[in-house]
Amino acid sequence: MFQTLTHRLRRYDYTLAAIKASLVLSLLFITLMTLSGLLW
């Protein structure tokens, strides 16, 4: 039971990391788009 719990927590950590990565990527994309818009 404890092993499955740790596995679930690890999978949750992976999902959290993926969400954080996607958020950072979207923020970078938005900043790049605004910068290019200002430059144009």
PQR file with spaces between the fields and no chain letter, atoms N, CA, C, O and H, PARSE charges and radii, in Angstrom:
ATOM       1  N    MET     1       0.833   -1.205    0.000 -0.4000 1.5000
ATOM       2  CA   MET     1       0.000    0.000    0.000 -0.0000 2.0000
ATOM       3  C    MET     1       0.872    1.261    0.000  0.5500 1.7000
ATOM       4  O    MET     1       0.618    2.204   -0.749 -0.5500 1.4000
ATOM       5  N    PHE     2       1.886    1.261    0.837 -0.4000 1.5000
ATOM       6  CA   PHE     2       2.761    2.428    0.909 -0.0000 2.0000
ATOM       7  C    PHE     2       3.485    2.649   -0.422  0.5500 1.7000
ATOM       8  O    PHE     2       3.690    3.783   -0.854 -0.5500 1.4000
ATOM       9  H    PHE     2       2.093    0.495    1.445  0.4000 1.0000
ATOM      10  N    GLN     3       3.868    1.529   -1.065 -0.4000 1.5000
ATOM      11  CA   GLN     3       4.573    1.638   -2.340 -0.0000 2.0000
ATOM      12  C    GLN     3       3.685    2.282   -3.405  0.5500 1.7000
ATOM      13  O    GLN     3       4.134    3.140   -4.164 -0.5500 1.4000
ATOM      14  H    GLN     3       3.702    0.607   -0.714  0.4000 1.0000
ATOM      15  N    THR     4       2.424    1.860   -3.450 -0.4000 1.5000
ATOM      16  CA   THR     4       1.508    2.446   -4.429 -0.0000 2.0000
ATOM      17  C    THR     4       1.272    3.926   -4.125  0.5500 1.7000
ATOM      18  O    THR     4       1.110    4.733   -5.039 -0.5500 1.4000
ATOM      19  H    THR     4       2.059    1.163   -2.833  0.4000 1.0000
ATOM      20  N    LEU     5       1.254    4.276   -2.844 -0.4000 1.5000
ATOM      21  CA   LEU     5       1.053    5.670   -2.460 -0.0000 2.0000
ATOM      22  C    LEU     5       2.222    6.524   -2.945  0.5500 1.7000
ATOM      23  O    LEU     5       2.019    7.604   -3.500 -0.5500 1.4000
ATOM      24  H    LEU     5       1.385    3.620   -2.101  0.4000 1.0000
ATOM      25  N    THR     6       3.446    6.040   -2.734 -0.4000 1.5000
ATOM      26  CA   THR     6       4.620    6.788   -3.186 -0.0000 2.0000
ATOM      27  C    THR     6       4.625    6.894   -4.708  0.5500 1.7000
ATOM      28  O    THR     6       4.995    7.929   -5.262 -0.5500 1.4000
ATOM      29  H    THR     6       3.611    5.163   -2.282  0.4000 1.0000
ATOM      30  N    HIS     7       4.212    5.819   -5.382 -0.4000 1.5000
ATOM      31  CA   HIS     7       4.162    5.850   -6.845 -0.0000 2.0000
ATOM      32  C    HIS     7       3.158    6.902   -7.312  0.5500 1.7000
ATOM      33  O    HIS     7       3.424    7.651   -8.253 -0.5500 1.4000
ATOM      34  H    HIS     7       3.912    4.979   -4.932  0.4000 1.0000
ATOM      35  N    ARG     8       2.019    6.952   -6.657 -0.4000 1.5000
ATOM      36  CA   ARG     8       0.997    7.936   -7.021 -0.0000 2.0000
ATOM      37  C    ARG     8       1.514    9.352   -6.780  0.5500 1.7000
ATOM      38  O    ARG     8       1.287   10.251   -7.589 -0.5500 1.4000
ATOM      39  H    ARG     8       1.802    6.344   -5.893  0.4000 1.0000
ATOM      40  N    LEU     9       2.207    9.538   -5.667 -0.4000 1.5000
ATOM      41  CA   LEU     9       2.754   10.857   -5.363 -0.0000 2.0000
ATOM      42  C    LEU     9       3.795   11.249   -6.398  0.5500 1.7000
ATOM      43  O    LEU     9       3.863   12.405   -6.815 -0.5500 1.4000
ATOM      44  H    LEU     9       2.392    8.807   -5.010  0.4000 1.0000
ATOM      45  N    ARG    10       4.614   10.274   -6.813 -0.4000 1.5000
ATOM      46  CA   ARG    10       5.639   10.562   -7.811 -0.0000 2.0000
ATOM      47  C    ARG    10       4.987   10.966   -9.134  0.5500 1.7000
ATOM      48  O    ARG    10       5.444   11.887   -9.811 -0.5500 1.4000
ATOM      49  H    ARG    10       4.559    9.334   -6.474  0.4000 1.0000
ATOM      50  N    ARG    11       3.903   10.253   -9.490 -0.4000 1.5000
ATOM      51  CA   ARG    11       3.199   10.589  -10.725 -0.0000 2.0000
ATOM      52  C    ARG    11       2.589   11.988  -10.603  0.5500 1.7000
ATOM      53  O    ARG    11       2.566   12.745  -11.574 -0.5500 1.4000
ATOM      54  H    ARG    11       3.532    9.505   -8.940  0.4000 1.0000
ATOM      55  N    TYR    12       2.098   12.324   -9.417 -0.4000 1.5000
ATOM      56  CA   TYR    12       1.537   13.655   -9.187 -0.0000 2.0000
ATOM      57  C    TYR    12       2.621   14.712   -9.348  0.5500 1.7000
ATOM      58  O    TYR    12       2.386   15.777   -9.919 -0.5500 1.4000
ATOM      59  H    TYR    12       2.117   11.709   -8.629  0.4000 1.0000
ATOM      60  N    ASP    13       3.824   14.401   -8.832 -0.4000 1.5000
ATOM      61  CA   ASP    13       4.943   15.329   -8.986 -0.0000 2.0000
ATOM      62  C    ASP    13       5.263   15.532  -10.461  0.5500 1.7000
ATOM      63  O    ASP    13       5.542   16.649  -10.897 -0.5500 1.4000
ATOM      64  H    ASP    13       4.015   13.536   -8.369  0.4000 1.0000
ATOM      65  N    TYR    14       5.220   14.438  -11.227 -0.4000 1.5000
ATOM      66  CA   TYR    14       5.495   14.543  -12.663 -0.0000 2.0000
ATOM      67  C    TYR    14       4.460   15.433  -13.347  0.5500 1.7000
ATOM      68  O    TYR    14       4.803   16.266  -14.187 -0.5500 1.4000
ATOM      69  H    TYR    14       4.993   13.531  -10.872  0.4000 1.0000
ATOM      70  N    THR    15       3.199   15.251  -12.982 -0.4000 1.5000
ATOM      71  CA   THR    15       2.149   16.074  -13.588 -0.0000 2.0000
ATOM      72  C    THR    15       2.338   17.539  -13.200  0.5500 1.7000
ATOM      73  O    THR    15       2.151   18.434  -14.024 -0.5500 1.4000
ATOM      74  H    THR    15       2.920   14.575  -12.300  0.4000 1.0000
ATOM      75  N    LEU    16       2.710   17.778  -11.943 -0.4000 1.5000
ATOM      76  CA   LEU    16       2.939   19.143  -11.485 -0.0000 2.0000
ATOM      77  C    LEU    16       4.093   19.772  -12.261  0.5500 1.7000
ATOM      78  O    LEU    16       4.016   20.931  -12.670 -0.5500 1.4000
ATOM      79  H    LEU    16       2.862   17.051  -11.273  0.4000 1.0000
ATOM      80  N    ALA    17       5.158   19.005  -12.461 -0.4000 1.5000
ATOM      81  CA   ALA    17       6.315   19.507  -13.207 -0.0000 2.0000
ATOM      82  C    ALA    17       5.922   19.818  -14.648  0.5500 1.7000
ATOM      83  O    ALA    17       6.360   20.822  -15.210 -0.5500 1.4000
ATOM      84  H    ALA    17       5.220   18.064  -12.129  0.4000 1.0000
ATOM      85  N    ALA    18       5.096   18.960  -15.245 -0.4000 1.5000
ATOM      86  CA   ALA    18       4.664   19.186  -16.629 -0.0000 2.0000
ATOM      87  C    ALA    18       3.816   20.450  -16.713  0.5500 1.7000
ATOM      88  O    ALA    18       3.955   21.235  -17.651 -0.5500 1.4000
ATOM      89  H    ALA    18       4.740   18.144  -14.789  0.4000 1.0000
ATOM      90  N    ILE    19       2.937   20.645  -15.730 -0.4000 1.5000
ATOM      91  CA   ILE    19       2.091   21.840  -15.716 -0.0000 2.0000
ATOM      92  C    ILE    19       2.949   23.093  -15.560  0.5500 1.7000
ATOM      93  O    ILE    19       2.723   24.099  -16.232 -0.5500 1.4000
ATOM      94  H    ILE    19       2.824   20.007  -14.969  0.4000 1.0000
ATOM      95  N    LYS    20       3.936   23.022  -14.667 -0.4000 1.5000
ATOM      96  CA   LYS    20       4.832   24.165  -14.472 -0.0000 2.0000
ATOM      97  C    LYS    20       5.591   24.473  -15.752  0.5500 1.7000
ATOM      98  O    LYS    20       5.737   25.635  -16.131 -0.5500 1.4000
ATOM      99  H    LYS    20       4.120   22.205  -14.121  0.4000 1.0000
ATOM     100  N    ALA    21       6.077   23.422  -16.423 -0.4000 1.5000
ATOM     101  CA   ALA    21       6.837   23.614  -17.662 -0.0000 2.0000
ATOM     102  C    ALA    21       5.962   24.258  -18.732  0.5500 1.7000
ATOM     103  O    ALA    21       6.401   25.170  -19.432 -0.5500 1.4000
ATOM     104  H    ALA    21       5.958   22.478  -16.116  0.4000 1.0000
ATOM     105  N    SER    22       4.727   23.784  -18.858 -0.4000 1.5000
ATOM     106  CA   SER    22       3.824   24.346  -19.870 -0.0000 2.0000
ATOM     107  C    SER    22       3.495   25.804  -19.544  0.5500 1.7000
ATOM     108  O    SER    22       3.387   26.636  -20.445 -0.5500 1.4000
ATOM     109  H    SER    22       4.370   23.043  -18.289  0.4000 1.0000
ATOM     110  N    LEU    23       3.337   26.110  -18.257 -0.4000 1.5000
ATOM     111  CA   LEU    23       3.051   27.489  -17.861 -0.0000 2.0000
ATOM     112  C    LEU    23       4.222   28.400  -18.201  0.5500 1.7000
ATOM     113  O    LEU    23       4.036   29.493  -18.736 -0.5500 1.4000
ATOM     114  H    LEU    23       3.425   25.434  -17.525  0.4000 1.0000
ATOM     115  N    VAL    24       5.432   27.940  -17.884 -0.4000 1.5000
ATOM     116  CA   VAL    24       6.628   28.733  -18.186 -0.0000 2.0000
ATOM     117  C    VAL    24       6.766   28.930  -19.690  0.5500 1.7000
ATOM     118  O    VAL    24       7.099   30.020  -20.155 -0.5500 1.4000
ATOM     119  H    VAL    24       5.583   27.052  -17.449  0.4000 1.0000
ATOM     120  N    LEU    25       6.505   27.859  -20.449 -0.4000 1.5000
ATOM     121  CA   LEU    25       6.612   27.955  -21.911 -0.0000 2.0000
ATOM     122  C    LEU    25       5.589   28.940  -22.462  0.5500 1.7000
ATOM     123  O    LEU    25       5.905   29.739  -23.344 -0.5500 1.4000
ATOM     124  H    LEU    25       6.235   26.974  -20.071  0.4000 1.0000
ATOM     125  N    SER    26       4.375   28.886  -21.951 -0.4000 1.5000
ATOM     126  CA   SER    26       3.338   29.804  -22.432 -0.0000 2.0000
ATOM     127  C    SER    26       3.693   31.245  -22.065  0.5500 1.7000
ATOM     128  O    SER    26       3.468   32.159  -22.858 -0.5500 1.4000
ATOM     129  H    SER    26       4.118   28.237  -21.234  0.4000 1.0000
ATOM     130  N    LEU    27       4.244   31.451  -20.871 -0.4000 1.5000
ATOM     131  CA   LEU    27       4.649   32.795  -20.466 -0.0000 2.0000
ATOM     132  C    LEU    27       5.757   33.313  -21.371  0.5500 1.7000
ATOM     133  O    LEU    27       5.745   34.472  -21.785 -0.5500 1.4000
ATOM     134  H    LEU    27       4.427   30.708  -20.227  0.4000 1.0000
ATOM     135  N    LEU    28       6.721   32.436  -21.676 -0.4000 1.5000
ATOM     136  CA   LEU    28       7.808   32.832  -22.572 -0.0000 2.0000
ATOM     137  C    LEU    28       7.260   33.175  -23.954  0.5500 1.7000
ATOM     138  O    LEU    28       7.682   34.151  -24.573 -0.5500 1.4000
ATOM     139  H    LEU    28       6.731   31.494  -21.339  0.4000 1.0000
ATOM     140  N    PHE    29       6.318   32.365  -24.431 -0.4000 1.5000
ATOM     141  CA   PHE    29       5.726   32.611  -25.746 -0.0000 2.0000
ATOM     142  C    PHE    29       4.994   33.950  -25.762  0.5500 1.7000
ATOM     143  O    PHE    29       5.104   34.712  -26.722 -0.5500 1.4000
ATOM     144  H    PHE    29       5.975   31.572  -23.928  0.4000 1.0000
ATOM     145  N    ILE    30       4.248   34.234  -24.696 -0.4000 1.5000
ATOM     146  CA   ILE    30       3.503   35.496  -24.621 -0.0000 2.0000
ATOM     147  C    ILE    30       4.463   36.683  -24.595  0.5500 1.7000
ATOM     148  O    ILE    30       4.242   37.680  -25.282 -0.5500 1.4000
ATOM     149  H    ILE    30       4.159   33.615  -23.916  0.4000 1.0000
ATOM     150  N    THR    31       5.519   36.576  -23.807 -0.4000 1.5000
ATOM     151  CA   THR    31       6.494   37.672  -23.738 -0.0000 2.0000
ATOM     152  C    THR    31       7.175   37.863  -25.087  0.5500 1.7000
ATOM     153  O    THR    31       7.407   38.993  -25.515 -0.5500 1.4000
ATOM     154  H    THR    31       5.699   35.766  -23.248  0.4000 1.0000
ATOM     155  N    LEU    32       7.494   36.758  -25.755 -0.4000 1.5000
ATOM     156  CA   LEU    32       8.124   36.860  -27.074 -0.0000 2.0000
ATOM     157  C    LEU    32       7.182   37.523  -28.070  0.5500 1.7000
ATOM     158  O    LEU    32       7.605   38.362  -28.866 -0.5500 1.4000
ATOM     159  H    LEU    32       7.305   35.840  -25.407  0.4000 1.0000
ATOM     160  N    MET    33       5.907   37.149  -28.029 -0.4000 1.5000
ATOM     161  CA   MET    33       4.936   37.729  -28.952 -0.0000 2.0000
ATOM     162  C    MET    33       4.757   39.221  -28.682  0.5500 1.7000
ATOM     163  O    MET    33       4.672   40.014  -29.620 -0.5500 1.4000
ATOM     164  H    MET    33       5.563   36.468  -27.382  0.4000 1.0000
ATOM     165  N    THR    34       4.701   39.606  -27.417 -0.4000 1.5000
ATOM     166  CA   THR    34       4.543   41.026  -27.088 -0.0000 2.0000
ATOM     167  C    THR    34       5.791   41.804  -27.496  0.5500 1.7000
ATOM     168  O    THR    34       5.694   42.926  -27.992 -0.5500 1.4000
ATOM     169  H    THR    34       4.770   38.962  -26.655  0.4000 1.0000
ATOM     170  N    LEU    35       6.960   41.205  -27.285 -0.4000 1.5000
ATOM     171  CA   LEU    35       8.204   41.871  -27.673 -0.0000 2.0000
ATOM     172  C    LEU    35       8.268   42.051  -29.180  0.5500 1.7000
ATOM     173  O    LEU    35       8.639   43.122  -29.661 -0.5500 1.4000
ATOM     174  H    LEU    35       7.039   40.293  -26.882  0.4000 1.0000
ATOM     175  N    SER    36       7.910   41.016  -29.929 -0.4000 1.5000
ATOM     176  CA   SER    36       7.929   41.118  -31.392 -0.0000 2.0000
ATOM     177  C    SER    36       6.884   42.141  -31.846  0.5500 1.7000
ATOM     178  O    SER    36       7.120   42.883  -32.799 -0.5500 1.4000
ATOM     179  H    SER    36       7.608   40.146  -29.538  0.4000 1.0000
ATOM     180  N    GLY    37       5.746   42.184  -31.177 -0.4000 1.5000
ATOM     181  CA   GLY    37       4.713   43.157  -31.520 -0.0000 2.0000
ATOM     182  C    GLY    37       5.204   44.575  -31.273  0.5500 1.7000
ATOM     183  O    GLY    37       4.937   45.476  -32.068 -0.5500 1.4000
ATOM     184  H    GLY    37       5.555   41.581  -30.403  0.4000 1.0000
ATOM     185  N    LEU    38       5.928   44.776  -30.165 -0.4000 1.5000
ATOM     186  CA   LEU    38       6.464   46.100  -29.873 -0.0000 2.0000
ATOM     187  C    LEU    38       7.532   46.477  -30.887  0.5500 1.7000
ATOM     188  O    LEU    38       7.632   47.633  -31.296 -0.5500 1.4000
ATOM     189  H    LEU    38       6.145   44.043  -29.519  0.4000 1.0000
ATOM     190  N    LEU    39       8.335   45.486  -31.292 -0.4000 1.5000
ATOM     191  CA   LEU    39       9.389   45.758  -32.267 -0.0000 2.0000
ATOM     192  C    LEU    39       8.802   46.069  -33.637  0.5500 1.7000
ATOM     193  O    LEU    39       9.315   46.923  -34.359 -0.5500 1.4000
ATOM     194  H    LEU    39       8.253   44.546  -30.960  0.4000 1.0000
ATOM     195  N    TRP    40       7.724   45.373  -33.993 -0.4000 1.5000
ATOM     196  CA   TRP    40       7.107   45.635  -35.291 -0.0000 2.0000
ATOM     197  C    TRP    40       6.415   46.997  -35.249  0.5500 1.7000
ATOM     198  O    TRP    40       5.826   47.422  -36.243 -0.5500 1.4000
ATOM     199  H    TRP    40       7.307   44.678  -33.406  0.4000 1.0000
